[in-house]
Amino acid sequence: MPIVWWLLIGFLAGAIARFLVPGRDPMGLVGTTALGLVGSLLGGLLGQLLQPGRHGLAFTRAGLLGSIVGAAIILIVYRAATPRRRFLGRRGFMR
């Protein structure tokens, strides 16, 4: 059951991060969930750097906020690393 919660929180964090960071992202449900899960890992690492003595896997509002911040950072890095693509309607994407 914890895996279901991880996926749900990962999706929630990824969706909020995509909403907060302006721009268009061609990600589906799986991409948004992966973004949130990786963002949660990054947020957890940043949290450990700021508060080294704290450990635990319990759900907290601070943990969710860290997951959203981590997902937003990952999304910004992803956009900077990938080339820009323009959408041309029915013909598809063009570089």
N, C-alpha and C positions, 0 to 999 in steps of 0.2 A: 503493500500500500504506500510506503514512502516514495516509491518511484513515481507513482501517479501524482503525488503532491509536488515533487520536484518538477515534473513536466508542466503541471498547471501553473506553478509559480514562475517557471521559466518562460512559458508563453505569456503570462501576464506582464512580466518585466520586459520582455522583448516588444510586446505590443505598445506598452507605455513609452518605451524608449523610441520606437519608430514614430509615435505620435508627437513626442517632444522635439525630436531632431527634424528640422524641416527638410523637405526634398522627397523625391519619389524613389521607392525601392521596390523592385520586382521580386519580392519574397512571398512565399506562401506560408501556410501554417507550419510546416516543418522548419523552414528557414527562420521564421519568427521565434519558434521554440528554441532552436539551436542558438540563436542570438541571445536570448534570455538566459539560457543555461551557461553559455560561455561568459556572459556578462555577470552572472552570479558568481562564477569562479573568480573573475577579476575583482569584483566587489568584495568578495571574501578575503582575497589576498590583500587588497588595500585596507580593509578593516583590521586584519592582523598586523599590518605595519603601523597603523595608528594606535591600536590597543593590543600590544603583544601578549598580555596575560590572559586575554579572554578567549575561551574555547567553548564550543557548543554547537549543536545542530538544530536547536529549537528555532521555530519561526518567530521573528520579531519584526516590528515595523522598520527598525533601523536596517535589518538585513534585507528587507524588500527595497528600501531606498538605495542601499548599496548595490543591489542587483540591477536596479534601473540605471544608476549612474555608470556601473560597469558596462551594461549593454549599450548605453549611449556612447561611451568611449569606444567600444568595439565597432559600433556602427560608423562613427566618424572615421576611424582608422580604415575600415573596409571601403568606405567611399573614397578616401584619399588614395588607396592602393589600387582600386579598379579604374579602368579607363571610362571616360564619360561616353554614354550612348544616347542617341536621340531616338525618340519613338516616332515613326513615320506612318502611323495608322495601320491599315491592313497589310501593308507590305512588310511590316516587322521592324526590327531594330536595325539601325545603320550606325556605323562608327564614324 
